[in-house]
Amino acid sequence: MSKSTRNAYCTFLSSPLPSNVEDTEFLATRILAYQLLHDPTTKSPSKLPLVVLVTKDVEQSKRNLLTADGATVLEVTPFLTSSTPSSASDLTKLRAFQLTQFDKVLYLAPSTLLTQPLDAVFADPATAEYAALTPETEPPPQSNTQAPSSYVFAASATTGNMLDPGFVVFKPAEGLFRHYIAVLGASERGFDTAEALWREVHAQKSNMPWNRLAGEWNGEVLKEGVRSVRVEGRGSGEVREVWGRVRGRMEGYWIRAEE
């Protein structure tokens, strides 16, 4: 793989539901794969790969379908075996920072609806590599671990100007991954989610503040110029309607492919 194409998309899938219950997260992951890899209106112009991190409880049949969809499926070890199942599952997505074969990775929530290709996000100035800074205030005890000297960490912002954990560009690095582990281990109050950890480690007054991506990349409502929106949670009726049409296109695509 050439240097110019060593970027990737990534998402995370666990399987907390009984096998007889519809797995909406799995369906969303398949739709995301279709959008990034096959849909003519949104697929990656540079043919960037989609890496789907899965936990061991994701059935082989689901892995096979995702592989057939064109995704690269990687099983990852649970991040904290002593955590509650829900916490361990969410924190396991931090394994994406070990994908050091890539220069930059865009982590997307599975329930992301694309309206345009996203490849150019890797050229957004916010995704440049920055030197770690001296914190403006005395860091809390759990942050007194050896942080990397430089990092890449950019995200879209919520309406409240908070870091959105469902759309994050970063440079995979073992040093940053180990720093996350150290912060988790030293924290007295603990972190139940990757979002909580990121908002601590990459707070604006930390030595590795998160950088805000341009608003065009991800938003909360469908409007001209916005390239993606989240369906789950805050998705509007219009977003869900469009997402349903994309699901229909995906199903039609694979029916035709099997003929």
N, C-alpha and C positions, 0 to 999 in steps of 0.2 A: 504494500500500500504506500503510495507516494506521500511525501510530507504535506502536500497541498490538500490531501483528502483525509487526513487523519483526525477528522472530527466525527462525532456520532450523536445519535439520539438515544435516549435511555428511558425506560419506565420500569416499574416494579409491580410484581404480582404475587400475592399470597393466596391461600385457599382456606379461609376460615369457615366457609359454609358447608353444610352437609351436601353430599353428592346429588341428592334429590331436589335441591333448591337451585333455582336459576342463579348462575354466577354473573351478576351484572358487571363486576369488575373485569372478568375474563372477556365478556362481550365488548366492553369498552376498549380493552387492550387490543383485541382483533380489529376493531374499527380504527383505532389509532394507527396500527400497522398498515392497514389499507390506505389511509390518508397519506402517510409518509412514504410508502413504497410503491403504490399503484395508482391512486386516483390522479387522473391527468391534470386536475386543477390545483392539486396541493402537494404532489409527490416531490421528493428531493431532486432538484435538477442535477446535483452532483452525485446522485445515487449513494448518499450517505447511509450507513447501516443503522438499524434500530436494534439495540440490545435490550432484551427483556430479562431482568433479574427475577428469578423465581425461588421460592422456598421449597424445601423438600416435600411439602404436603401438596404441591400442585401436581395433579394427576398427569401421567405420561401422555394420555390422550390429548390433553390440552396443550402440552408442550409440543406434541407432534403437529397439531393444527397451527400453532404459532410459527413453527419452523417451516411448514408448508406455505404459510403466508409470506415468508421471506425474512422473518425476524431471526436474530441470533439469540438463542435462549441459553442463559447461564444460570445454573443453580448456585446459590450462595449460602454460606453458613449463617445461621441466626447470629445476630450481633451481640446480644446479651442474653445468655441462657438463664440468668437469674431473674430477669424481668418478668412482668406479667406477659402473657401471650400477645396481647394487643401492643404493648410497648415494644417488645422484642421484634415483632413483625415490622412496625413502622421504622424503628431504628436500623433494621437490616438494610434499608435502602441506602444507608451510608456506604455500603460496600461498593457503590458506584464510583467512589473516590479511589478505588483500587484498579480501575480500568485504565492503567497507565500506558496501554498501547495507543491511546488516543491523546491528541493535544488538548482538545476541548470536548466537553459533553454537554448537551442540553437535556436536563432531566425534565420530563413532562408527566403530569398526572395522567393516568389512563383516560380519564373522561375529558380530554381536550378536543375541541372542535376546531379544525383548521379551515380557513377561508382562502389562504394563499400559501405558497411554499415558505419555509422558514430558514433555509440554508444561510441566508445573509445575516442572520442573527449573530453568527460567529465573527462577523466583522464589525459588530456594534462596538464603539469605543469603550463601552462599559465592560467588555469582555477582555480587555487588554490585561497583561500581567502587571500587577502593581507591587511595589515594595511594601512590606509590612510597616506600619507607622508606630510612633510612640503614643500610647493612649492619652487622651486629654485628661482623664481622671485616673485615679489609682484603680487598677483592675481588681476584681473580686478574687479571693483566694483560689477558687477553682480555676481561674484563668492563668495562674502563675505557672504555666507549663511552657516548655520550649516550643514556640510557634515557628512556622516556616518564615524564611526571610522575604519571600514573595508568594503571591497567590493570585488566582483568578476566581472571582465569585460575584456573579451578577444575577439579578432577578427582576422579574416584573413586580409591580407594587399593587397592593390592594387599594380600595377607595380610601382607606385610612392611612395610606402611605406606609403600610407595613410590608415587610418582605413576603412575597407570595411563594410558598414552598412548592407550588405546582408548576413553576416555570423558572428554572434555575440553570444558568450556564456556569460551568466550573472547569478548572484544569485538574484532572485526576492526579493525585500526588500522595505517595505513602507518608510523607511528612505531615501533611494536613490530616490525613486519616488517623495517624497516630496521635496527633494533637486532639482530635475529637475524642479518641478513646481516653486520653489523659483527663480531659475536662469532665467527661462522663464519670470516670472513676473517682475524681476528687470532689465532685459536687455533693453537697450535703442535702440539697433539696431534690436532686435527681431531675432527669429529663425524660418525659414519656414519649416524646416525638422528635423526629429530626427537625421539624419546624422550630420547636422550642430551643433545641441546641443551636441551630443556625442563628436564631435571633439573639442568642447570648454571645456566641463566638464572633459573629459578624455584626454586632451592634455598631451604630454610628460612632460611638466613643471608644470602641475597641481598637486594637492595633491592626485588625483586618476588617474594616467596615465593608459591608456589601455595597455594590454599585448598582444603580438603577438603570435597567434597560429602557430604551425608547418605548414610548407608549404604543407604538404601532404593533409590537410583537405579541402582546397578550392583553386582553381587556376583560371586563365583566359583562359587557353588552355588545351585541352585533352592531357595528357601525362602519361606515366607509373608512378604509385605511387600517383597520385592526385585523391582524392576520390570524389570530386564534382567540378562543374564549373557552372558559371552563363550563362544562355542562352540569356536573355534579354540584349539589349544594346551592350555588347562587345562579344557576342557569335559568334564564327566563323561558316563558312558553315558546317564544320565537326560536331561541337557541335549541330547545329540545325538538322542535318541529324540524329544523334544518338537520339536526343530528340524526333524526329518524330517517330523513331522506338519504343521508350518507350511508346509514346502515343498509337501506334498501339497495343502494348502488353496490355496496360491498357484497351483499348476498348474490346479486345478479352477476357480478364479476366472477365470483367463484363457481356459480352454476355454469356459466359459459365456459370457464376454464376446464371444467370436468367433462364437458360434452365431447 
